[in-house]
Amino acid sequence: MALRQSGPWTYGALANHIWSFAGEDDRSDVNSTFLQPFLSYTTPSAWTFTLNSEATYDWTSDE
């Protein structure tokens, strides 16, 4: 996770990547990335507005 706060703004991203490198031969390989960027703004009256998204990618998928 990377996060930055500057005045009323908060922004950053949560990211991870998992992969298999050992284990049973009859199990599928795992090689997957997850990314979740975010942005929020807090008003002087303490209302917070947030924009958030998620993306995943399977690096081993044939499709």
CHARMM-style PDB file with segment names, atoms N, HN, CA, C and O in Angstrom:
ATOM      1  N   MET     1       0.842  -1.164   0.000  1.00  0.00      PROA
ATOM      2  CA  MET     1       0.000   0.000   0.000  1.00  0.00      PROA
ATOM      3  C   MET     1       0.889   1.229   0.000  1.00  0.00      PROA
ATOM      4  O   MET     1       1.894   1.293   0.708  1.00  0.00      PROA
ATOM      5  N   ALA     2       0.499   2.196  -0.806  1.00  0.00      PROA
ATOM      6  HN  ALA     2      -0.317   2.144  -1.381  1.00  0.00      PROA
ATOM      7  CA  ALA     2       1.141   3.505  -0.816  1.00  0.00      PROA
ATOM      8  C   ALA     2       0.043   4.534  -0.599  1.00  0.00      PROA
ATOM      9  O   ALA     2      -1.018   4.465  -1.219  1.00  0.00      PROA
ATOM     10  N   LEU     3       0.308   5.493   0.290  1.00  0.00      PROA
ATOM     11  HN  LEU     3       1.171   5.549   0.794  1.00  0.00      PROA
ATOM     12  CA  LEU     3      -0.709   6.465   0.672  1.00  0.00      PROA
ATOM     13  C   LEU     3      -0.054   7.819   0.848  1.00  0.00      PROA
ATOM     14  O   LEU     3       1.057   7.923   1.368  1.00  0.00      PROA
ATOM     15  N   ARG     4      -0.752   8.854   0.409  1.00  0.00      PROA
ATOM     16  HN  ARG     4      -1.654   8.769  -0.013  1.00  0.00      PROA
ATOM     17  CA  ARG     4      -0.251  10.220   0.575  1.00  0.00      PROA
ATOM     18  C   ARG     4      -1.415  11.110   0.984  1.00  0.00      PROA
ATOM     19  O   ARG     4      -2.492  11.039   0.391  1.00  0.00      PROA
ATOM     20  N   GLN     5      -1.204  11.945   1.990  1.00  0.00      PROA
ATOM     21  HN  GLN     5      -0.329  12.003   2.472  1.00  0.00      PROA
ATOM     22  CA  GLN     5      -2.198  12.923   2.402  1.00  0.00      PROA
ATOM     23  C   GLN     5      -1.606  14.311   2.210  1.00  0.00      PROA
ATOM     24  O   GLN     5      -0.493  14.595   2.654  1.00  0.00      PROA
ATOM     25  N   SER     6      -2.360  15.162   1.549  1.00  0.00      PROA
ATOM     26  HN  SER     6      -3.264  14.932   1.189  1.00  0.00      PROA
ATOM     27  CA  SER     6      -1.929  16.524   1.293  1.00  0.00      PROA
ATOM     28  C   SER     6      -3.133  17.444   1.446  1.00  0.00      PROA
ATOM     29  O   SER     6      -3.987  17.506   0.562  1.00  0.00      PROA
ATOM     30  N   GLY     7      -3.201  18.149   2.553  1.00  0.00      PROA
ATOM     31  HN  GLY     7      -2.507  18.099   3.272  1.00  0.00      PROA
ATOM     32  CA  GLY     7      -4.367  18.991   2.819  1.00  0.00      PROA
ATOM     33  C   GLY     7      -5.608  18.130   2.914  1.00  0.00      PROA
ATOM     34  O   GLY     7      -5.619  17.142   3.648  1.00  0.00      PROA
ATOM     35  N   PRO     8      -6.657  18.485   2.184  1.00  0.00      PROA
ATOM     36  CA  PRO     8      -7.898  17.704   2.245  1.00  0.00      PROA
ATOM     37  C   PRO     8      -7.881  16.449   1.368  1.00  0.00      PROA
ATOM     38  O   PRO     8      -8.846  15.684   1.366  1.00  0.00      PROA
ATOM     39  N   TRP     9      -6.795  16.232   0.625  1.00  0.00      PROA
ATOM     40  HN  TRP     9      -6.011  16.853   0.626  1.00  0.00      PROA
ATOM     41  CA  TRP     9      -6.718  15.117  -0.325  1.00  0.00      PROA
ATOM     42  C   TRP     9      -5.977  13.931   0.285  1.00  0.00      PROA
ATOM     43  O   TRP     9      -4.963  14.097   0.964  1.00  0.00      PROA
ATOM     44  N   THR    10      -6.497  12.739   0.032  1.00  0.00      PROA
ATOM     45  HN  THR    10      -7.320  12.603  -0.520  1.00  0.00      PROA
ATOM     46  CA  THR    10      -5.818  11.482   0.349  1.00  0.00      PROA
ATOM     47  C   THR    10      -5.851  10.634  -0.918  1.00  0.00      PROA
ATOM     48  O   THR    10      -6.905  10.472  -1.532  1.00  0.00      PROA
ATOM     49  N   TYR    11      -4.710  10.098  -1.305  1.00  0.00      PROA
ATOM     50  HN  TYR    11      -3.854  10.229  -0.806  1.00  0.00      PROA
ATOM     51  CA  TYR    11      -4.673   9.283  -2.517  1.00  0.00      PROA
ATOM     52  C   TYR    11      -3.582   8.229  -2.387  1.00  0.00      PROA
ATOM     53  O   TYR    11      -2.624   8.383  -1.630  1.00  0.00      PROA
ATOM     54  N   GLY    12      -3.755   7.166  -3.140  1.00  0.00      PROA
ATOM     55  HN  GLY    12      -4.533   7.041  -3.756  1.00  0.00      PROA
ATOM     56  CA  GLY    12      -2.779   6.089  -3.107  1.00  0.00      PROA
ATOM     57  C   GLY    12      -3.307   4.859  -3.807  1.00  0.00      PROA
ATOM     58  O   GLY    12      -4.244   4.921  -4.604  1.00  0.00      PROA
ATOM     59  N   ALA    13      -2.676   3.729  -3.488  1.00  0.00      PROA
ATOM     60  HN  ALA    13      -1.915   3.679  -2.841  1.00  0.00      PROA
ATOM     61  CA  ALA    13      -3.074   2.473  -4.116  1.00  0.00      PROA
ATOM     62  C   ALA    13      -2.696   1.301  -3.221  1.00  0.00      PROA
ATOM     63  O   ALA    13      -1.695   1.332  -2.506  1.00  0.00      PROA
ATOM     64  N   LEU    14      -3.510   0.295  -3.281  1.00  0.00      PROA
ATOM     65  HN  LEU    14      -4.323   0.270  -3.862  1.00  0.00      PROA
ATOM     66  CA  LEU    14      -3.240  -0.992  -2.653  1.00  0.00      PROA
ATOM     67  C   LEU    14      -2.950  -1.964  -3.790  1.00  0.00      PROA
ATOM     68  O   LEU    14      -3.728  -2.056  -4.739  1.00  0.00      PROA
ATOM     69  N   ALA    15      -1.852  -2.680  -3.703  1.00  0.00      PROA
ATOM     70  HN  ALA    15      -1.220  -2.606  -2.932  1.00  0.00      PROA
ATOM     71  CA  ALA    15      -1.488  -3.600  -4.779  1.00  0.00      PROA
ATOM     72  C   ALA    15      -0.906  -4.874  -4.189  1.00  0.00      PROA
ATOM     73  O   ALA    15      -0.248  -4.847  -3.149  1.00  0.00      PROA
ATOM     74  N   ASN    16      -1.154  -5.984  -4.861  1.00  0.00      PROA
ATOM     75  HN  ASN    16      -1.688  -6.006  -5.706  1.00  0.00      PROA
ATOM     76  CA  ASN    16      -0.471  -7.225  -4.497  1.00  0.00      PROA
ATOM     77  C   ASN    16      -0.370  -8.132  -5.716  1.00  0.00      PROA
ATOM     78  O   ASN    16      -1.103  -7.990  -6.695  1.00  0.00      PROA
ATOM     79  N   HSD    17       0.548  -9.050  -5.618  1.00  0.00      PROA
ATOM     80  HN  HSD    17       1.143  -9.166  -4.822  1.00  0.00      PROA
ATOM     81  CA  HSD    17       0.755 -10.023  -6.684  1.00  0.00      PROA
ATOM     82  C   HSD    17       1.038 -11.366  -6.014  1.00  0.00      PROA
ATOM     83  O   HSD    17       1.892 -11.457  -5.132  1.00  0.00      PROA
ATOM     84  N   ILE    18       0.325 -12.394  -6.430  1.00  0.00      PROA
ATOM     85  HN  ILE    18      -0.369 -12.320  -7.146  1.00  0.00      PROA
ATOM     86  CA  ILE    18       0.559 -13.731  -5.884  1.00  0.00      PROA
ATOM     87  C   ILE    18       0.903 -14.688  -7.016  1.00  0.00      PROA
ATOM     88  O   ILE    18       0.380 -14.574  -8.124  1.00  0.00      PROA
ATOM     89  N   TRP    19       1.779 -15.620  -6.721  1.00  0.00      PROA
ATOM     90  HN  TRP    19       2.204 -15.712  -5.821  1.00  0.00      PROA
ATOM     91  CA  TRP    19       2.147 -16.605  -7.719  1.00  0.00      PROA
ATOM     92  C   TRP    19       2.574 -17.877  -7.021  1.00  0.00      PROA
ATOM     93  O   TRP    19       3.003 -17.864  -5.866  1.00  0.00      PROA
ATOM     94  N   SER    20       2.450 -18.964  -7.737  1.00  0.00      PROA
ATOM     95  HN  SER    20       2.103 -18.975  -8.674  1.00  0.00      PROA
ATOM     96  CA  SER    20       2.882 -20.251  -7.206  1.00  0.00      PROA
ATOM     97  C   SER    20       4.270 -20.562  -7.755  1.00  0.00      PROA
ATOM     98  O   SER    20       4.590 -20.237  -8.899  1.00  0.00      PROA
ATOM     99  N   PHE    21       5.074 -21.186  -6.933  1.00  0.00      PROA
ATOM    100  HN  PHE    21       4.814 -21.450  -6.004  1.00  0.00      PROA
ATOM    101  CA  PHE    21       6.408 -21.558  -7.382  1.00  0.00      PROA
ATOM    102  C   PHE    21       6.775 -22.971  -6.954  1.00  0.00      PROA
ATOM    103  O   PHE    21       7.828 -23.483  -7.335  1.00  0.00      PROA
ATOM    104  N   ALA    22       5.921 -23.598  -6.174  1.00  0.00      PROA
ATOM    105  HN  ALA    22       5.065 -23.182  -5.865  1.00  0.00      PROA
ATOM    106  CA  ALA    22       6.163 -24.968  -5.728  1.00  0.00      PROA
ATOM    107  C   ALA    22       4.814 -25.592  -5.387  1.00  0.00      PROA
ATOM    108  O   ALA    22       3.790 -24.908  -5.369  1.00  0.00      PROA
ATOM    109  N   GLY    23       4.824 -26.871  -5.123  1.00  0.00      PROA
ATOM    110  HN  GLY    23       5.655 -27.426  -5.138  1.00  0.00      PROA
ATOM    111  CA  GLY    23       3.589 -27.533  -4.727  1.00  0.00      PROA
ATOM    112  C   GLY    23       3.273 -28.728  -5.600  1.00  0.00      PROA
ATOM    113  O   GLY    23       4.103 -29.195  -6.380  1.00  0.00      PROA
ATOM    114  N   GLU    24       2.074 -29.201  -5.451  1.00  0.00      PROA
ATOM    115  HN  GLU    24       1.400 -28.822  -4.817  1.00  0.00      PROA
ATOM    116  CA  GLU    24       1.619 -30.382  -6.176  1.00  0.00      PROA
ATOM    117  C   GLU    24       1.534 -30.092  -7.675  1.00  0.00      PROA
ATOM    118  O   GLU    24       1.073 -29.026  -8.081  1.00  0.00      PROA
ATOM    119  N   ASP    25       1.982 -31.047  -8.493  1.00  0.00      PROA
ATOM    120  HN  ASP    25       2.357 -31.913  -8.163  1.00  0.00      PROA
ATOM    121  CA  ASP    25       1.944 -30.877  -9.954  1.00  0.00      PROA
ATOM    122  C   ASP    25       0.529 -30.891 -10.529  1.00  0.00      PROA
ATOM    123  O   ASP    25       0.298 -30.361 -11.616  1.00  0.00      PROA
ATOM    124  N   ASP    26      -0.428 -31.499  -9.802  1.00  0.00      PROA
ATOM    125  HN  ASP    26      -0.240 -31.930  -8.919  1.00  0.00      PROA
ATOM    126  CA  ASP    26      -1.788 -31.582 -10.321  1.00  0.00      PROA
ATOM    127  C   ASP    26      -2.608 -30.322 -10.022  1.00  0.00      PROA
ATOM    128  O   ASP    26      -3.781 -30.263 -10.390  1.00  0.00      PROA
ATOM    129  N   ARG    27      -2.030 -29.324  -9.373  1.00  0.00      PROA
ATOM    130  HN  ARG    27      -1.077 -29.372  -9.074  1.00  0.00      PROA
ATOM    131  CA  ARG    27      -2.737 -28.065  -9.098  1.00  0.00      PROA
ATOM    132  C   ARG    27      -2.393 -27.033 -10.174  1.00  0.00      PROA
ATOM    133  O   ARG    27      -1.298 -27.039 -10.738  1.00  0.00      PROA
ATOM    134  N   SER    28      -3.346 -26.157 -10.439  1.00  0.00      PROA
ATOM    135  HN  SER    28      -4.235 -26.152  -9.981  1.00  0.00      PROA
ATOM    136  CA  SER    28      -3.135 -25.091 -11.429  1.00  0.00      PROA
ATOM    137  C   SER    28      -2.103 -24.088 -10.923  1.00  0.00      PROA
ATOM    138  O   SER    28      -2.001 -23.837  -9.722  1.00  0.00      PROA
ATOM    139  N   ASP    29      -1.333 -23.512 -11.863  1.00  0.00      PROA
ATOM    140  HN  ASP    29      -1.416 -23.716 -12.838  1.00  0.00      PROA
ATOM    141  CA  ASP    29      -0.414 -22.438 -11.515  1.00  0.00      PROA
ATOM    142  C   ASP    29      -1.207 -21.185 -11.154  1.00  0.00      PROA
ATOM    143  O   ASP    29      -2.297 -20.959 -11.679  1.00  0.00      PROA
ATOM    144  N   VAL    30      -0.658 -20.384 -10.265  1.00  0.00      PROA
ATOM    145  HN  VAL    30       0.227 -20.568  -9.839  1.00  0.00      PROA
ATOM    146  CA  VAL    30      -1.271 -19.124  -9.860  1.00  0.00      PROA
ATOM    147  C   VAL    30      -0.291 -18.008 -10.196  1.00  0.00      PROA
ATOM    148  O   VAL    30       0.889 -18.086  -9.855  1.00  0.00      PROA
ATOM    149  N   ASN    31      -0.783 -16.967 -10.869  1.00  0.00      PROA
ATOM    150  HN  ASN    31      -1.742 -16.903 -11.146  1.00  0.00      PROA
ATOM    151  CA  ASN    31       0.020 -15.803 -11.205  1.00  0.00      PROA
ATOM    152  C   ASN    31      -0.958 -14.652 -11.429  1.00  0.00      PROA
ATOM    153  O   ASN    31      -1.423 -14.437 -12.548  1.00  0.00      PROA
ATOM    154  N   SER    32      -1.272 -13.910 -10.356  1.00  0.00      PROA
ATOM    155  HN  SER    32      -0.894 -14.086  -9.447  1.00  0.00      PROA
ATOM    156  CA  SER    32      -2.365 -12.956 -10.388  1.00  0.00      PROA
ATOM    157  C   SER    32      -1.954 -11.628  -9.744  1.00  0.00      PROA
ATOM    158  O   SER    32      -1.250 -11.604  -8.735  1.00  0.00      PROA
ATOM    159  N   THR    33      -2.408 -10.528 -10.347  1.00  0.00      PROA
ATOM    160  HN  THR    33      -2.981 -10.548 -11.167  1.00  0.00      PROA
ATOM    161  CA  THR    33      -2.137  -9.180  -9.846  1.00  0.00      PROA
ATOM    162  C   THR    33      -3.449  -8.513  -9.463  1.00  0.00      PROA
ATOM    163  O   THR    33      -4.464  -8.679 -10.139  1.00  0.00      PROA
ATOM    164  N   PHE    34      -3.418  -7.754  -8.367  1.00  0.00      PROA
ATOM    165  HN  PHE    34      -2.593  -7.619  -7.817  1.00  0.00      PROA
ATOM    166  CA  PHE    34      -4.569  -6.984  -7.898  1.00  0.00      PROA
ATOM    167  C   PHE    34      -4.116  -5.540  -7.681  1.00  0.00      PROA
ATOM    168  O   PHE    34      -3.060  -5.304  -7.094  1.00  0.00      PROA
ATOM    169  N   LEU    35      -4.909  -4.576  -8.150  1.00  0.00      PROA
ATOM    170  HN  LEU    35      -5.767  -4.768  -8.627  1.00  0.00      PROA
ATOM    171  CA  LEU    35      -4.592  -3.161  -7.980  1.00  0.00      PROA
ATOM    172  C   LEU    35      -5.861  -2.407  -7.594  1.00  0.00      PROA
ATOM    173  O   LEU    35      -6.902  -2.562  -8.233  1.00  0.00      PROA
ATOM    174  N   GLN    36      -5.768  -1.585  -6.539  1.00  0.00      PROA
ATOM    175  HN  GLN    36      -4.923  -1.459  -6.020  1.00  0.00      PROA
ATOM    176  CA  GLN    36      -6.908  -0.799  -6.083  1.00  0.00      PROA
ATOM    177  C   GLN    36      -6.462   0.644  -5.798  1.00  0.00      PROA
ATOM    178  O   GLN    36      -6.039   0.958  -4.686  1.00  0.00      PROA
ATOM    179  N   PRO    37      -6.559   1.515  -6.808  1.00  0.00      PROA
ATOM    180  CA  PRO    37      -6.239   2.923  -6.570  1.00  0.00      PROA
ATOM    181  C   PRO    37      -7.413   3.632  -5.886  1.00  0.00      PROA
ATOM    182  O   PRO    37      -8.565   3.225  -6.036  1.00  0.00      PROA
ATOM    183  N   PHE    38      -7.108   4.698  -5.133  1.00  0.00      PROA
ATOM    184  HN  PHE    38      -6.172   5.029  -5.012  1.00  0.00      PROA
ATOM    185  CA  PHE    38      -8.167   5.441  -4.457  1.00  0.00      PROA
ATOM    186  C   PHE    38      -7.804   6.915  -4.354  1.00  0.00      PROA
ATOM    187  O   PHE    38      -6.632   7.291  -4.389  1.00  0.00      PROA
ATOM    188  N   LEU    39      -8.834   7.735  -4.227  1.00  0.00      PROA
ATOM    189  HN  LEU    39      -9.786   7.429  -4.199  1.00  0.00      PROA
ATOM    190  CA  LEU    39      -8.701   9.175  -4.091  1.00  0.00      PROA
ATOM    191  C   LEU    39      -9.851   9.658  -3.229  1.00  0.00      PROA
ATOM    192  O   LEU    39     -10.997   9.265  -3.451  1.00  0.00      PROA
ATOM    193  N   SER    40      -9.566  10.508  -2.241  1.00  0.00      PROA
ATOM    194  HN  SER    40      -8.635  10.827  -2.060  1.00  0.00      PROA
ATOM    195  CA  SER    40     -10.649  11.067  -1.441  1.00  0.00      PROA
ATOM    196  C   SER    40     -10.374  12.532  -1.121  1.00  0.00      PROA
ATOM    197  O   SER    40      -9.228  12.975  -1.049  1.00  0.00      PROA
ATOM    198  N   TYR    41     -11.451  13.253  -0.934  1.00  0.00      PROA
ATOM    199  HN  TYR    41     -12.382  12.893  -0.992  1.00  0.00      PROA
ATOM    200  CA  TYR    41     -11.392  14.674  -0.596  1.00  0.00      PROA
ATOM    201  C   TYR    41     -12.311  14.906   0.598  1.00  0.00      PROA
ATOM    202  O   TYR    41     -13.462  14.470   0.591  1.00  0.00      PROA
ATOM    203  N   THR    42     -11.812  15.581   1.611  1.00  0.00      PROA
ATOM    204  HN  THR    42     -10.877  15.934   1.618  1.00  0.00      PROA
ATOM    205  CA  THR    42     -12.602  15.906   2.790  1.00  0.00      PROA
ATOM    206  C   THR    42     -12.852  17.406   2.814  1.00  0.00      PROA
ATOM    207  O   THR    42     -11.914  18.203   2.777  1.00  0.00      PROA
ATOM    208  N   THR    43     -14.116  17.781   2.874  1.00  0.00      PROA
ATOM    209  HN  THR    43     -14.878  17.134   2.904  1.00  0.00      PROA
ATOM    210  CA  THR    43     -14.497  19.195   2.876  1.00  0.00      PROA
ATOM    211  C   THR    43     -14.240  19.812   4.251  1.00  0.00      PROA
ATOM    212  O   THR    43     -14.053  19.083   5.225  1.00  0.00      PROA
ATOM    213  N   PRO    44     -14.229  21.139   4.344  1.00  0.00      PROA
ATOM    214  CA  PRO    44     -14.055  21.790   5.651  1.00  0.00      PROA
ATOM    215  C   PRO    44     -15.142  21.422   6.666  1.00  0.00      PROA
ATOM    216  O   PRO    44     -14.907  21.498   7.872  1.00  0.00      PROA
ATOM    217  N   SER    45     -16.324  21.026   6.195  1.00  0.00      PROA
ATOM    218  HN  SER    45     -16.515  20.964   5.216  1.00  0.00      PROA
ATOM    219  CA  SER    45     -17.394  20.624   7.116  1.00  0.00      PROA
ATOM    220  C   SER    45     -17.387  19.120   7.391  1.00  0.00      PROA
ATOM    221  O   SER    45     -18.358  18.588   7.927  1.00  0.00      PROA
ATOM    222  N   ALA    46     -16.299  18.429   7.029  1.00  0.00      PROA
ATOM    223  HN  ALA    46     -15.509  18.861   6.594  1.00  0.00      PROA
ATOM    224  CA  ALA    46     -16.044  17.013   7.344  1.00  0.00      PROA
ATOM    225  C   ALA    46     -16.804  16.013   6.477  1.00  0.00      PROA
ATOM    226  O   ALA    46     -16.917  14.847   6.856  1.00  0.00      PROA
ATOM    227  N   TRP    47     -17.321  16.429   5.339  1.00  0.00      PROA
ATOM    228  HN  TRP    47     -17.229  17.376   5.031  1.00  0.00      PROA
ATOM    229  CA  TRP    47     -17.859  15.486   4.363  1.00  0.00      PROA
ATOM    230  C   TRP    47     -16.683  14.919   3.585  1.00  0.00      PROA
ATOM    231  O   TRP    47     -15.763  15.653   3.223  1.00  0.00      PROA
ATOM    232  N   THR    48     -16.709  13.615   3.325  1.00  0.00      PROA
ATOM    233  HN  THR    48     -17.456  13.019   3.618  1.00  0.00      PROA
ATOM    234  CA  THR    48     -15.638  12.985   2.551  1.00  0.00      PROA
ATOM    235  C   THR    48     -16.222  12.347   1.295  1.00  0.00      PROA
ATOM    236  O   THR    48     -17.200  11.602   1.353  1.00  0.00      PROA
ATOM    237  N   PHE    49     -15.601  12.656   0.165  1.00  0.00      PROA
ATOM    238  HN  PHE    49     -14.807  13.261   0.119  1.00  0.00      PROA
ATOM    239  CA  PHE    49     -15.988  12.082  -1.121  1.00  0.00      PROA
ATOM    240  C   PHE    49     -14.841  11.203  -1.594  1.00  0.00      PROA
ATOM    241  O   PHE    49     -13.684  11.622  -1.593  1.00  0.00      PROA
ATOM    242  N   THR    50     -15.169   9.984  -1.998  1.00  0.00      PROA
ATOM    243  HN  THR    50     -16.109   9.643  -1.999  1.00  0.00      PROA
ATOM    244  CA  THR    50     -14.146   8.998  -2.339  1.00  0.00      PROA
ATOM    245  C   THR    50     -14.395   8.402  -3.714  1.00  0.00      PROA
ATOM    246  O   THR    50     -15.528   8.111  -4.098  1.00  0.00      PROA
ATOM    247  N   LEU    51     -13.295   8.230  -4.446  1.00  0.00      PROA
ATOM    248  HN  LEU    51     -12.374   8.467  -4.135  1.00  0.00      PROA
ATOM    249  CA  LEU    51     -13.309   7.528  -5.724  1.00  0.00      PROA
ATOM    250  C   LEU    51     -12.387   6.329  -5.574  1.00  0.00      PROA
ATOM    251  O   LEU    51     -11.246   6.468  -5.134  1.00  0.00      PROA
ATOM    252  N   ASN    52     -12.882   5.145  -5.942  1.00  0.00      PROA
ATOM    253  HN  ASN    52     -13.809   5.032  -6.299  1.00  0.00      PROA
ATOM    254  CA  ASN    52     -12.161   3.911  -5.680  1.00  0.00      PROA
ATOM    255  C   ASN    52     -12.440   2.941  -6.833  1.00  0.00      PROA
ATOM    256  O   ASN    52     -13.557   2.879  -7.348  1.00  0.00      PROA
ATOM    257  N   SER    53     -11.416   2.190  -7.228  1.00  0.00      PROA
ATOM    258  HN  SER    53     -10.509   2.241  -6.810  1.00  0.00      PROA
ATOM    259  CA  SER    53     -11.578   1.226  -8.303  1.00  0.00      PROA
ATOM    260  C   SER    53     -10.741  -0.014  -8.002  1.00  0.00      PROA
ATOM    261  O   SER    53      -9.802   0.047  -7.209  1.00  0.00      PROA
ATOM    262  N   GLU    54     -11.075  -1.126  -8.626  1.00  0.00      PROA
ATOM    263  HN  GLU    54     -11.838  -1.176  -9.271  1.00  0.00      PROA
ATOM    264  CA  GLU    54     -10.309  -2.363  -8.462  1.00  0.00      PROA
ATOM    265  C   GLU    54     -10.040  -2.979  -9.831  1.00  0.00      PROA
ATOM    266  O   GLU    54     -10.865  -2.889 -10.741  1.00  0.00      PROA
ATOM    267  N   ALA    55      -8.879  -3.603  -9.962  1.00  0.00      PROA
ATOM    268  HN  ALA    55      -8.209  -3.677  -9.223  1.00  0.00      PROA
ATOM    269  CA  ALA    55      -8.558  -4.326 -11.193  1.00  0.00      PROA
ATOM    270  C   ALA    55      -7.764  -5.577 -10.817  1.00  0.00      PROA
ATOM    271  O   ALA    55      -6.913  -5.541  -9.928  1.00  0.00      PROA
ATOM    272  N   THR    56      -8.053  -6.676 -11.500  1.00  0.00      PROA
ATOM    273  HN  THR    56      -8.744  -6.706 -12.221  1.00  0.00      PROA
ATOM    274  CA  THR    56      -7.283  -7.905 -11.325  1.00  0.00      PROA
ATOM    275  C   THR    56      -6.864  -8.408 -12.698  1.00  0.00      PROA
ATOM    276  O   THR    56      -7.530  -8.164 -13.704  1.00  0.00      PROA
ATOM    277  N   TYR    57      -5.744  -9.117 -12.710  1.00  0.00      PROA
ATOM    278  HN  TYR    57      -5.203  -9.315 -11.893  1.00  0.00      PROA
ATOM    279  CA  TYR    57      -5.279  -9.697 -13.963  1.00  0.00      PROA
ATOM    280  C   TYR    57      -4.660 -11.055 -13.679  1.00  0.00      PROA
ATOM    281  O   TYR    57      -3.797 -11.187 -12.810  1.00  0.00      PROA
ATOM    282  N   ASP    58      -5.107 -12.061 -14.416  1.00  0.00      PROA
ATOM    283  HN  ASP    58      -5.808 -11.954 -15.122  1.00  0.00      PROA
ATOM    284  CA  ASP    58      -4.575 -13.416 -14.310  1.00  0.00      PROA
ATOM    285  C   ASP    58      -3.566 -13.609 -15.438  1.00  0.00      PROA
ATOM    286  O   ASP    58      -3.950 -13.714 -16.603  1.00  0.00      PROA
ATOM    287  N   TRP    59      -2.294 -13.656 -15.100  1.00  0.00      PROA
ATOM    288  HN  TRP    59      -1.982 -13.571 -14.154  1.00  0.00      PROA
ATOM    289  CA  TRP    59      -1.220 -13.735 -16.092  1.00  0.00      PROA
ATOM    290  C   TRP    59      -1.129 -15.107 -16.750  1.00  0.00      PROA
ATOM    291  O   TRP    59      -0.468 -15.243 -17.779  1.00  0.00      PROA
ATOM    292  N   THR    60      -1.771 -16.125 -16.188  1.00  0.00      PROA
ATOM    293  HN  THR    60      -2.308 -16.014 -15.352  1.00  0.00      PROA
ATOM    294  CA  THR    60      -1.693 -17.467 -16.746  1.00  0.00      PROA
ATOM    295  C   THR    60      -2.913 -17.842 -17.578  1.00  0.00      PROA
ATOM    296  O   THR    60      -2.943 -18.919 -18.174  1.00  0.00      PROA
ATOM    297  N   SER    61      -3.907 -16.983 -17.627  1.00  0.00      PROA
ATOM    298  HN  SER    61      -3.883 -16.108 -17.142  1.00  0.00      PROA
ATOM    299  CA  SER    61      -5.125 -17.284 -18.359  1.00  0.00      PROA
ATOM    300  C   SER    61      -4.863 -17.310 -19.860  1.00  0.00      PROA
ATOM    301  O   SER    61      -4.105 -16.493 -20.382  1.00  0.00      PROA
ATOM    302  N   ASP    62      -5.497 -18.258 -20.549  1.00  0.00      PROA
ATOM    303  HN  ASP    62      -6.112 -18.922 -20.125  1.00  0.00      PROA
ATOM    304  CA  ASP    62      -5.373 -18.369 -21.995  1.00  0.00      PROA
ATOM    305  C   ASP    62      -6.349 -17.486 -22.734  1.00  0.00      PROA
ATOM    306  O   ASP    62      -6.224 -17.318 -23.947  1.00  0.00      PROA
ATOM    307  N   GLU    63      -7.318 -16.916 -22.040  1.00  0.00      PROA
ATOM    308  HN  GLU    63      -7.420 -17.052 -21.054  1.00  0.00      PROA
ATOM    309  CA  GLU    63      -8.374 -16.116 -22.691  1.00  0.00      PROA
ATOM    310  C   GLU    63      -8.152 -14.653 -22.476  1.00  0.00      PROA
ATOM    311  OT1 GLU    63      -8.938 -13.833 -22.950  1.00  0.00      PROA
TER     312      GLU     63
END
